[in-house]
């Protein structure tokens, strides 16, 4: 399932991802810091929602209570729950 998440409180504005069961693929950010947003998708490719939440959930950025990584963890959880609701 392809899922789009509108970020809150970050330089990036949107995250698109595919989720199969609880495994995340094809993460794409819109906006934000180019280098980090190329690296994060490569690092999380094929990980489960739980692994992503554990590794990057809760990270803050420049004094903000969230970050692009934290928003990705939230996006993955939301996508997983949406997929479960459709099943």
PyMOL commands that place a pseudoatom at each C-alpha (Angstrom):
pseudoatom trace, name=CA, resn=UNK, resi=1, chain=A, elem=C, hetatm=0, pos=[0.000, 0.000, 0.000]
pseudoatom trace, name=CA, resn=UNK, resi=2, chain=A, elem=C, hetatm=0, pos=[1.278, 3.473, -0.846]
pseudoatom trace, name=CA, resn=UNK, resi=3, chain=A, elem=C, hetatm=0, pos=[0.783, 6.063, 1.884]
pseudoatom trace, name=CA, resn=UNK, resi=4, chain=A, elem=C, hetatm=0, pos=[1.251, 9.838, 2.015]
pseudoatom trace, name=CA, resn=UNK, resi=5, chain=A, elem=C, hetatm=0, pos=[1.894, 11.630, 5.315]
pseudoatom trace, name=CA, resn=UNK, resi=6, chain=A, elem=C, hetatm=0, pos=[1.833, 15.408, 5.757]
pseudoatom trace, name=CA, resn=UNK, resi=7, chain=A, elem=C, hetatm=0, pos=[4.631, 16.253, 8.183]
pseudoatom trace, name=CA, resn=UNK, resi=8, chain=A, elem=C, hetatm=0, pos=[4.220, 18.601, 11.132]
pseudoatom trace, name=CA, resn=UNK, resi=9, chain=A, elem=C, hetatm=0, pos=[6.970, 20.844, 12.523]
pseudoatom trace, name=CA, resn=UNK, resi=10, chain=A, elem=C, hetatm=0, pos=[9.758, 19.998, 10.079]
pseudoatom trace, name=CA, resn=UNK, resi=11, chain=A, elem=C, hetatm=0, pos=[11.392, 21.479, 7.000]
pseudoatom trace, name=CA, resn=UNK, resi=12, chain=A, elem=C, hetatm=0, pos=[10.133, 18.547, 4.948]
pseudoatom trace, name=CA, resn=UNK, resi=13, chain=A, elem=C, hetatm=0, pos=[6.450, 18.842, 4.092]
pseudoatom trace, name=CA, resn=UNK, resi=14, chain=A, elem=C, hetatm=0, pos=[5.466, 15.347, 3.005]
pseudoatom trace, name=CA, resn=UNK, resi=15, chain=A, elem=C, hetatm=0, pos=[6.561, 11.723, 3.221]
pseudoatom trace, name=CA, resn=UNK, resi=16, chain=A, elem=C, hetatm=0, pos=[5.470, 9.075, 0.719]
pseudoatom trace, name=CA, resn=UNK, resi=17, chain=A, elem=C, hetatm=0, pos=[6.126, 5.418, 1.470]
pseudoatom trace, name=CA, resn=UNK, resi=18, chain=A, elem=C, hetatm=0, pos=[5.038, 1.902, 0.619]
pseudoatom trace, name=CA, resn=UNK, resi=19, chain=A, elem=C, hetatm=0, pos=[4.127, -0.546, 3.353]
pseudoatom trace, name=CA, resn=UNK, resi=20, chain=A, elem=C, hetatm=0, pos=[3.768, -4.314, 2.977]
pseudoatom trace, name=CA, resn=UNK, resi=21, chain=A, elem=C, hetatm=0, pos=[2.567, -5.876, 6.215]
pseudoatom trace, name=CA, resn=UNK, resi=22, chain=A, elem=C, hetatm=0, pos=[4.759, -4.012, 8.685]
pseudoatom trace, name=CA, resn=UNK, resi=23, chain=A, elem=C, hetatm=0, pos=[7.747, -3.598, 6.321]
pseudoatom trace, name=CA, resn=UNK, resi=24, chain=A, elem=C, hetatm=0, pos=[8.525, -0.172, 4.848]
pseudoatom trace, name=CA, resn=UNK, resi=25, chain=A, elem=C, hetatm=0, pos=[9.817, 0.472, 1.309]
pseudoatom trace, name=CA, resn=UNK, resi=26, chain=A, elem=C, hetatm=0, pos=[10.366, 3.363, -1.115]
pseudoatom trace, name=CA, resn=UNK, resi=27, chain=A, elem=C, hetatm=0, pos=[10.434, 6.258, 1.361]
pseudoatom trace, name=CA, resn=UNK, resi=28, chain=A, elem=C, hetatm=0, pos=[10.460, 9.661, -0.356]
pseudoatom trace, name=CA, resn=UNK, resi=29, chain=A, elem=C, hetatm=0, pos=[10.557, 13.037, 1.370]
pseudoatom trace, name=CA, resn=UNK, resi=30, chain=A, elem=C, hetatm=0, pos=[9.365, 16.326, -0.130]
pseudoatom trace, name=CA, resn=UNK, resi=31, chain=A, elem=C, hetatm=0, pos=[11.345, 19.347, 1.067]
pseudoatom trace, name=CA, resn=UNK, resi=32, chain=A, elem=C, hetatm=0, pos=[13.933, 19.386, 3.828]
pseudoatom trace, name=CA, resn=UNK, resi=33, chain=A, elem=C, hetatm=0, pos=[17.709, 18.916, 3.898]
pseudoatom trace, name=CA, resn=UNK, resi=34, chain=A, elem=C, hetatm=0, pos=[18.691, 17.130, 0.714]
pseudoatom trace, name=CA, resn=UNK, resi=35, chain=A, elem=C, hetatm=0, pos=[21.548, 15.029, 2.123]
pseudoatom trace, name=CA, resn=UNK, resi=36, chain=A, elem=C, hetatm=0, pos=[19.683, 13.750, 5.179]
pseudoatom trace, name=CA, resn=UNK, resi=37, chain=A, elem=C, hetatm=0, pos=[16.573, 13.049, 3.171]
pseudoatom trace, name=CA, resn=UNK, resi=38, chain=A, elem=C, hetatm=0, pos=[18.530, 10.944, 0.705]
pseudoatom trace, name=CA, resn=UNK, resi=39, chain=A, elem=C, hetatm=0, pos=[20.233, 9.028, 3.526]
pseudoatom trace, name=CA, resn=UNK, resi=40, chain=A, elem=C, hetatm=0, pos=[17.221, 8.280, 5.731]
pseudoatom trace, name=CA, resn=UNK, resi=41, chain=A, elem=C, hetatm=0, pos=[15.285, 6.319, 3.059]
pseudoatom trace, name=CA, resn=UNK, resi=42, chain=A, elem=C, hetatm=0, pos=[18.334, 4.157, 2.339]
pseudoatom trace, name=CA, resn=UNK, resi=43, chain=A, elem=C, hetatm=0, pos=[18.839, 3.429, 6.028]
pseudoatom trace, name=CA, resn=UNK, resi=44, chain=A, elem=C, hetatm=0, pos=[15.233, 2.397, 6.681]
pseudoatom trace, name=CA, resn=UNK, resi=45, chain=A, elem=C, hetatm=0, pos=[14.562, 0.452, 3.463]
pseudoatom trace, name=CA, resn=UNK, resi=46, chain=A, elem=C, hetatm=0, pos=[13.151, -2.967, 4.358]
pseudoatom trace, name=CA, resn=UNK, resi=47, chain=A, elem=C, hetatm=0, pos=[12.885, -2.302, 8.099]
pseudoatom trace, name=CA, resn=UNK, resi=48, chain=A, elem=C, hetatm=0, pos=[9.725, -2.933, 10.077]
pseudoatom trace, name=CA, resn=UNK, resi=49, chain=A, elem=C, hetatm=0, pos=[7.619, -0.156, 11.540]
pseudoatom trace, name=CA, resn=UNK, resi=50, chain=A, elem=C, hetatm=0, pos=[8.800, -1.178, 15.007]
pseudoatom trace, name=CA, resn=UNK, resi=51, chain=A, elem=C, hetatm=0, pos=[12.484, -1.072, 14.008]
pseudoatom trace, name=CA, resn=UNK, resi=52, chain=A, elem=C, hetatm=0, pos=[12.064, 2.399, 12.520]
pseudoatom trace, name=CA, resn=UNK, resi=53, chain=A, elem=C, hetatm=0, pos=[10.233, 3.654, 15.613]
pseudoatom trace, name=CA, resn=UNK, resi=54, chain=A, elem=C, hetatm=0, pos=[12.970, 2.281, 17.858]
pseudoatom trace, name=CA, resn=UNK, resi=55, chain=A, elem=C, hetatm=0, pos=[15.849, 3.724, 15.803]
pseudoatom trace, name=CA, resn=UNK, resi=56, chain=A, elem=C, hetatm=0, pos=[14.593, 7.204, 14.883]
pseudoatom trace, name=CA, resn=UNK, resi=57, chain=A, elem=C, hetatm=0, pos=[11.349, 7.873, 16.727]
pseudoatom trace, name=CA, resn=UNK, resi=58, chain=A, elem=C, hetatm=0, pos=[11.623, 10.728, 19.229]
pseudoatom trace, name=CA, resn=UNK, resi=59, chain=A, elem=C, hetatm=0, pos=[14.612, 12.468, 17.619]
pseudoatom trace, name=CA, resn=UNK, resi=60, chain=A, elem=C, hetatm=0, pos=[14.422, 16.267, 17.800]
pseudoatom trace, name=CA, resn=UNK, resi=61, chain=A, elem=C, hetatm=0, pos=[15.987, 18.821, 15.441]
pseudoatom trace, name=CA, resn=UNK, resi=62, chain=A, elem=C, hetatm=0, pos=[17.355, 22.279, 16.263]
pseudoatom trace, name=CA, resn=UNK, resi=63, chain=A, elem=C, hetatm=0, pos=[15.278, 22.644, 19.418]
pseudoatom trace, name=CA, resn=UNK, resi=64, chain=A, elem=C, hetatm=0, pos=[12.074, 21.462, 17.761]
pseudoatom trace, name=CA, resn=UNK, resi=65, chain=A, elem=C, hetatm=0, pos=[10.213, 18.626, 19.471]
pseudoatom trace, name=CA, resn=UNK, resi=66, chain=A, elem=C, hetatm=0, pos=[10.346, 16.550, 16.265]
pseudoatom trace, name=CA, resn=UNK, resi=67, chain=A, elem=C, hetatm=0, pos=[12.568, 15.863, 13.242]
pseudoatom trace, name=CA, resn=UNK, resi=68, chain=A, elem=C, hetatm=0, pos=[12.261, 14.357, 9.786]
pseudoatom trace, name=CA, resn=UNK, resi=69, chain=A, elem=C, hetatm=0, pos=[13.247, 10.990, 11.265]
pseudoatom trace, name=CA, resn=UNK, resi=70, chain=A, elem=C, hetatm=0, pos=[10.673, 11.287, 14.037]
pseudoatom trace, name=CA, resn=UNK, resi=71, chain=A, elem=C, hetatm=0, pos=[8.034, 12.284, 11.489]
pseudoatom trace, name=CA, resn=UNK, resi=72, chain=A, elem=C, hetatm=0, pos=[8.961, 9.223, 9.407]
pseudoatom trace, name=CA, resn=UNK, resi=73, chain=A, elem=C, hetatm=0, pos=[8.450, 6.987, 12.442]
pseudoatom trace, name=CA, resn=UNK, resi=74, chain=A, elem=C, hetatm=0, pos=[5.007, 8.561, 12.935]
pseudoatom trace, name=CA, resn=UNK, resi=75, chain=A, elem=C, hetatm=0, pos=[4.224, 8.185, 9.222]
pseudoatom trace, name=CA, resn=UNK, resi=76, chain=A, elem=C, hetatm=0, pos=[5.141, 4.496, 9.279]
pseudoatom trace, name=CA, resn=UNK, resi=77, chain=A, elem=C, hetatm=0, pos=[2.930, 3.829, 12.301]
pseudoatom trace, name=CA, resn=UNK, resi=78, chain=A, elem=C, hetatm=0, pos=[0.026, 5.721, 10.728]
pseudoatom trace, name=CA, resn=UNK, resi=79, chain=A, elem=C, hetatm=0, pos=[0.462, 3.874, 7.407]
pseudoatom trace, name=CA, resn=UNK, resi=80, chain=A, elem=C, hetatm=0, pos=[0.574, 0.519, 9.195]
pseudoatom trace, name=CA, resn=UNK, resi=81, chain=A, elem=C, hetatm=0, pos=[-2.602, 1.274, 11.141]
pseudoatom trace, name=CA, resn=UNK, resi=82, chain=A, elem=C, hetatm=0, pos=[-4.366, 2.490, 7.983]
pseudoatom trace, name=CA, resn=UNK, resi=83, chain=A, elem=C, hetatm=0, pos=[-3.387, -0.717, 6.155]
pseudoatom trace, name=CA, resn=UNK, resi=84, chain=A, elem=C, hetatm=0, pos=[-4.654, -2.825, 9.062]
pseudoatom trace, name=CA, resn=UNK, resi=85, chain=A, elem=C, hetatm=0, pos=[-7.979, -0.967, 9.025]
pseudoatom trace, name=CA, resn=UNK, resi=86, chain=A, elem=C, hetatm=0, pos=[-8.393, -1.768, 5.315]
pseudoatom trace, name=CA, resn=UNK, resi=87, chain=A, elem=C, hetatm=0, pos=[-7.674, -5.466, 5.800]
for i in range(1, 87): cmd.bond("trace and resi %d" % i, "trace and resi %d" % (i + 1))
show_as sticks, trace
zoom trace
